[in-house]
Amino acid sequence: MRISNITQFNRLQSSLRELNAGLAIAEEQISTGKRATRFSGLTGNDARISIELRTAISTRETYIDSINSTKLRAEVANAALLEMQTLATDLRVELIKQTQDLYKENLPIMNEFAKTQIARLANLLNSQVAGVFVFSGPASNKPPIADPDAIRTNFASSVNTVVDAVTNTAATIQGNSDTEFNDATGTLNDPFFTTDGLKNVRVFHTGHGFSIGDKVTYSGATTLNGVDMNGTFTIVDVTTANHYVVEARTEANASTTGGGTGVAYNVNALNGLGSLSPTTELTINAGAGLNVSYGELGNQESFTNLFETLNIFANVQVAAGATEAQKQANQAEYRTLVDNARTVVEQAFDEINRMVADLGGDISRLNSAKETHKNEIELITKQLDDVENIDSFEAINRFQALRSQIEASYQITAASRGFSLLNFL
């Protein structure tokens, strides 16, 4: 009888190869802590689940990176705004000194102070982060204050700031300054058209010349269909040369035209940033369906008013007067200019304070979104661990079991190599 061990030997060799492959996998699992280092090494739906979970983590990490970048810009803007508040406070203190009897002695000091503060305000408005101007909105590569020296020089040469109760009163100086800083003022008659259920209000203004993003202030208006149009509004659309649209604070309850006669308006824009479109704020996608708008523009009226006030008092002088009566009248007119300036500065301080509060709210929302993403990443990572990671004790036990099987297989293989008919008999 013939007995052949070739088939048995081949089976043993095939089993050894499978055991060695399993041993290699177990050894890799022990060293990496992962079920596999490739998606193809995962079983069933685990590969698909792993890819989806990793994509979810990557998406949230992208959101976090974007939030961190935005937060940095917002925090720089916030720090600049706080410095502007300090500037406004310092300016108010200097203006108070000008109301005292020693104002003539303090006037040269005031002139020099104002000149230095012009540069300080310009530098704050031109704050940058990685080459991005934080007060320029969408035009982030354009400085809000392109040339403060030119602004100061042009103002000094075009606006007469020598106070004279007869020829150059406080009102005259203020009006000329407004013109120099591109303030547009005047009155309108029944200019507003409201639409039922909407906040957008169309304004009839012949030859307005305004742009999207400009701030316009109305006073003396009557409430129209539940909408109060007194205050400062942002121009959100320019439909024609004679019409533009502002966004009110509340929705109208009817559609009609009105608002009253003699509605006063004031619009100013500095260095052309008023042409920004379509909004004065930047928007960041901080999460799925979560958009956060943030930031302030360098052409805000409060900034322009500070610039205007500083330029006035960088150059202001008081005419001596030919008589004592003229002298007293000139001094009284100067004090009127100072009092008006203090009001403007205090209003600017309050408005900047509002900006700080708004920006703080934006930063808080970004922080909240960031924490949410971090928590979600932690949760998804745990889910990913369940899919990809392996229990180390399980891997070690499998490794030891496979090694025992291999050793036994080697012994059987060694013995099978010596099989013969003689051994069998």
C-alpha positions in Angstrom: 0.0 0.0 0.0 1.3 3.5 -0.9 0.9 6.4 1.4 1.7 9.9 0.1 2.3 12.9 2.6 2.5 15.6 -0.1 -1.1 16.7 0.2 -0.8 16.8 4.0 2.4 18.7 3.8 0.9 21.4 1.5 -2.0 21.8 3.8 0.3 22.4 6.7 2.3 24.9 4.7 -0.9 26.8 3.7 -2.0 26.9 7.4 1.4 28.2 8.4 1.1 31.0 5.9 -2.3 32.0 7.3 -1.1 31.8 10.8 2.0 34.0 10.1 -0.3 36.6 8.3 -2.6 36.6 11.4 0.5 36.9 13.7 1.7 39.9 11.7 -1.7 41.6 12.0 -1.8 40.9 15.7 1.7 42.2 16.2 0.8 45.4 14.2 -2.4 45.8 16.3 -0.4 45.6 19.5 2.2 48.2 18.4 -0.3 50.7 16.9 -3.4 50.0 19.1 -5.5 50.1 15.8 -7.5 47.3 14.2 -5.7 48.3 10.9 -3.5 51.0 9.5 -5.6 51.1 6.2 -9.3 51.5 5.6 -9.2 48.2 3.7 -8.2 46.4 6.9 -11.4 47.3 8.6 -14.3 44.8 8.4 -18.0 45.3 7.4 -19.2 48.9 7.5 -16.3 50.0 9.7 -14.3 51.5 6.8 -17.2 53.6 5.7 -18.0 54.7 9.2 -14.3 55.5 9.8 -14.1 57.7 6.7 -17.3 59.6 7.7 -16.2 60.2 11.3 -12.7 61.4 10.1 -14.4 63.8 7.7 -16.6 65.1 10.5 -13.6 65.8 12.6 -11.7 67.5 9.8 -14.7 69.8 9.1 -14.9 70.9 12.7 -11.1 71.4 12.9 -11.5 73.7 9.9 -14.2 75.7 11.7 -12.0 76.0 14.7 -9.1 77.3 12.6 -11.3 79.9 11.0 -12.8 80.9 14.4 -9.3 81.4 15.8 -8.2 83.6 13.0 -11.4 85.7 13.2 -11.1 85.9 17.0 -7.6 87.3 16.7 -8.8 90.1 14.3 -11.8 90.8 16.5 -9.6 91.0 19.6 -7.2 93.4 17.9 -10.2 95.5 16.9 -11.5 95.4 20.4 -8.2 96.5 21.9 -8.0 99.4 19.4 -11.6 100.5 20.3 -10.6 100.5 24.0 -7.6 102.7 23.1 -10.0 105.0 21.2 -12.1 105.4 24.2 -9.0 106.4 26.2 -8.2 108.9 23.4 -11.8 110.3 23.6 -11.5 110.6 27.4 -8.1 112.4 27.1 -9.6 114.7 24.5 -12.6 115.5 26.7 -10.2 116.4 29.6 -8.3 118.8 27.4 -11.5 120.4 26.2 -12.6 120.9 29.8 -9.4 122.8 30.5 -10.2 125.1 27.6 -13.3 126.3 29.5 -11.2 127.7 32.3 -9.9 131.3 32.5 -6.4 130.1 31.6 -7.5 128.7 28.2 -5.1 131.0 26.4 -2.2 129.4 28.3 -3.5 126.0 27.6 -4.4 126.6 23.9 -0.9 125.9 22.5 -0.9 122.7 24.6 -4.3 121.8 23.1 -3.0 122.4 19.6 0.0 120.1 20.1 -2.1 117.5 21.9 -4.7 117.4 19.0 -1.9 117.0 16.4 -0.4 114.0 18.2 -3.9 112.4 18.7 -4.6 112.6 15.0 -1.7 110.3 14.3 -2.7 108.1 17.2 -6.3 107.7 16.0 -5.1 107.0 12.5 -2.8 104.3 13.7 -5.6 102.7 15.7 -8.0 102.7 12.8 -5.2 101.2 10.6 -4.7 98.3 13.0 -3.6 95.1 11.1 -3.4 91.4 11.7 -1.3 89.5 9.2 -1.6 92.3 6.6 -5.4 92.5 7.1 -6.8 95.9 8.1 -9.4 95.1 10.8 -11.5 98.3 10.3 -11.7 98.0 6.5 -14.4 95.4 6.3 -14.5 93.5 3.0 -11.8 95.9 1.6 -9.3 94.3 4.1 -6.3 95.3 2.0 -7.1 99.0 2.1 -6.2 101.2 5.1 -9.2 103.1 6.5 -6.9 106.2 6.9 -4.7 106.2 3.8 -2.8 109.4 4.6 -3.5 111.2 7.9 -0.8 113.8 7.2 -2.5 114.8 4.0 -5.9 115.0 5.8 -4.4 117.3 8.4 -2.5 119.4 5.9 -5.5 119.8 3.6 -7.8 120.7 6.6 -5.4 123.4 7.9 -5.2 125.0 4.4 -8.9 124.9 3.6 -10.7 125.5 6.9 -10.3 128.8 8.8 -10.2 127.9 12.5 -9.6 131.4 13.9 -12.6 132.1 16.1 -14.2 135.4 15.4 -17.6 136.2 16.7 -18.3 138.4 13.6 -16.8 136.6 10.6 -16.0 133.1 11.8 -18.2 131.8 14.5 -18.3 128.3 16.1 -21.1 127.4 13.7 -19.2 128.6 10.7 -16.1 126.6 11.7 -18.1 123.5 12.4 -20.0 123.8 9.0 -16.8 124.2 7.1 -15.3 121.3 8.9 -18.3 119.1 8.1 -17.8 120.0 4.4 -14.1 119.2 4.5 -14.9 115.8 5.9 -17.5 115.1 3.3 -20.5 115.5 5.6 -23.7 115.8 3.6 -26.5 117.6 5.5 -29.9 119.0 4.6 -33.6 118.4 4.9 -36.2 116.1 3.1 -40.0 116.2 2.9 -41.9 113.0 3.5 -39.0 111.0 2.2 -39.8 107.5 3.5 -41.7 104.6 1.9 -42.4 101.6 4.1 -43.6 98.2 3.0 -45.9 96.2 5.3 -44.0 93.5 7.2 -40.5 94.6 6.1 -37.7 96.5 7.9 -36.3 97.9 4.7 -37.4 101.6 4.1 -36.9 103.3 0.8 -35.8 106.9 0.9 -36.6 109.5 -1.7 -33.5 111.8 -1.9 -32.8 113.6 -5.2 -29.2 113.3 -6.3 -28.1 111.8 -3.0 -24.7 110.5 -4.2 -24.5 108.0 -1.3 -23.2 104.4 -1.4 -24.0 101.1 0.3 -22.6 101.0 3.8 -22.9 104.8 4.4 -24.4 105.8 7.7 -27.2 108.3 7.6 -28.7 110.1 10.6 -32.3 111.5 10.5 -33.9 113.8 13.0 -37.3 115.5 13.2 -39.1 112.6 11.5 -42.5 111.4 12.5 -43.2 107.7 13.2 -44.4 106.1 10.0 -46.4 102.9 10.2 -44.9 101.9 13.5 -41.3 102.7 12.3 -39.3 105.3 14.1 -36.9 106.9 11.5 -35.1 109.1 14.0 -31.5 107.9 14.6 -28.6 106.5 12.6 -29.2 103.9 9.9 -27.1 101.9 7.4 -27.7 102.3 3.7 -28.2 98.7 2.5 -29.1 99.3 -1.2 -28.9 102.1 -3.7 -31.6 101.7 -6.3 -31.3 104.9 -8.3 -29.6 108.3 -8.2 -32.6 109.5 -6.3 -33.5 106.5 -4.1 -31.7 104.4 -1.6 -32.8 101.9 1.1 -32.0 101.8 4.8 -32.8 99.1 7.3 -35.1 100.2 10.2 -35.1 98.6 13.7 -38.7 97.3 13.4 -41.0 96.0 10.7 -43.6 98.4 9.2 -47.3 97.6 9.7 -48.4 99.2 6.5 -47.2 100.4 3.1 -47.2 104.1 2.4 -45.1 107.2 2.0 -44.5 109.8 4.7 -42.2 110.7 7.6 -43.0 114.5 7.9 -41.6 117.6 6.4 -38.3 119.1 7.2 -36.6 115.8 8.1 -33.0 116.6 8.7 -30.3 114.2 7.5 -26.6 113.9 7.9 -24.2 111.5 6.2 -20.5 111.3 6.3 -17.9 108.9 4.9 -14.2 109.0 5.4 -11.5 107.9 2.8 -14.1 106.3 0.5 -14.8 103.2 2.7 -18.5 104.2 2.5 -18.6 102.5 -0.9 -18.2 99.1 0.6 -20.9 96.6 -0.5 -23.1 95.0 0.6 -22.7 95.3 4.3 -20.4 97.0 6.8 -19.6 93.8 8.6 -17.7 90.7 7.8 -19.4 87.3 8.1 -17.7 84.0 9.1 -19.1 80.6 8.7 -18.5 79.3 12.3 -20.5 76.0 11.9 -23.1 74.2 9.9 -25.8 76.9 9.5 -24.1 79.3 11.8 -22.9 82.6 10.4 -21.5 85.2 12.7 -21.1 88.8 11.6 -18.5 90.9 13.3 -16.4 94.1 13.0 -16.7 97.8 12.6 -15.7 100.1 9.7 -13.2 102.9 9.9 -15.8 105.3 8.3 -18.1 105.2 11.3 -19.5 108.6 12.1 -18.0 108.5 15.6 -14.5 108.0 14.2 -15.0 110.8 11.6 -16.3 113.1 14.3 -13.2 112.5 16.4 -11.0 113.1 13.5 -12.9 116.3 12.7 -12.7 117.6 16.3 -9.0 116.8 16.5 -8.3 118.7 13.3 -10.3 121.7 14.5 -8.4 122.0 17.8 -5.0 121.2 16.2 -5.4 124.5 14.4 -7.8 126.6 16.4 -6.9 130.2 17.5 -9.0 133.0 19.0 -9.0 136.4 17.4 -7.7 139.1 19.7 -10.6 141.6 19.0 -10.2 145.3 18.5 -12.3 146.2 21.6 -12.9 144.5 24.9 -16.5 143.7 23.8 -15.1 142.0 20.7 -12.6 140.1 22.8 -15.3 138.9 25.1 -17.5 137.9 22.2 -14.7 136.0 20.5 -13.9 134.1 23.8 -17.6 133.3 24.3 -17.7 131.9 20.7 -14.7 129.8 21.4 -16.3 128.3 24.5 -19.3 127.5 22.3 -17.0 125.6 19.9 -15.5 123.8 22.9 -18.8 122.9 24.4 -20.1 121.6 21.1 -16.9 119.6 20.7 -17.3 118.0 24.1 -20.8 116.9 23.2 -19.5 115.3 20.0 -16.7 113.6 21.9 -19.0 112.2 24.5 -21.3 110.9 21.9 -18.4 109.3 20.1 -17.3 107.7 23.4 -20.8 106.2 23.9 -20.9 104.9 20.4 -17.5 103.3 20.6 -18.7 101.8 23.9 -21.6 100.2 22.0 -19.1 98.9 19.4 -17.0 97.3 22.2 -20.2 95.6 23.6 -21.2 94.4 20.2 -17.8 93.0 19.4 -17.6 91.4 22.8 -20.9 89.6 22.0 -19.5 88.5 18.7 -16.3 87.1 20.4 -18.5 85.3 22.9 -20.5 83.7 20.1 -17.3 82.6 18.4 -15.9 81.2 21.7 -19.2 79.3 22.2 -19.1 77.9 18.7 -15.4 76.8 19.2 -16.2 75.0 22.4 -19.1 73.2 20.7 -16.8 72.0 18.0 -14.2 70.9 20.5 -16.8 68.9 22.4 -18.1 67.4 19.2 -14.6 66.4 18.1 -14.1 64.7 21.5 -17.4 62.8 21.1 -16.6 61.8 17.5 -13.1 60.7 18.4 -14.5 58.3 21.0 -16.8 56.9 18.3 -13.9 56.6 16.0 -11.9 54.8 18.7 -14.7 52.2 19.0 -14.4 51.6 15.2 -10.6 51.7 14.7 -9.0 50.9 18.0 -8.5 47.4 19.4 -8.4 46.2 23.0 -4.7 45.6 23.7 -5.4 42.5 25.9 -7.5 41.0 23.1 -4.7 41.6 20.6 -2.0 40.1 23.0 -4.1 37.0 23.7 -4.7 36.5 19.9 -0.9 37.0 19.3 0.0 34.4 21.9 -2.6 31.9 20.6 -1.4 32.3 17.1 2.2 31.9 18.1 1.3 28.7 20.0 -0.5 27.4 16.9 2.5 28.2 14.7 4.9 26.5 17.0 2.7 23.4 16.9 2.4 23.6 13.2 6.2 23.8 12.8 6.5 20.7 15.0 4.0 18.8 12.9 5.7 20.0 9.7 9.1 18.9 10.9 7.7 15.5 11.8 5.9 15.2 8.5 9.1 15.7 6.6 10.4 12.4 8.0 7.3 10.3 7.1 7.9 7.2 4.9 6.3 3.8 4.3 8.7 2.3 6.8 7.6 4.7 9.5 4.0 3.9 8.7 4.6 0.1 8.9 
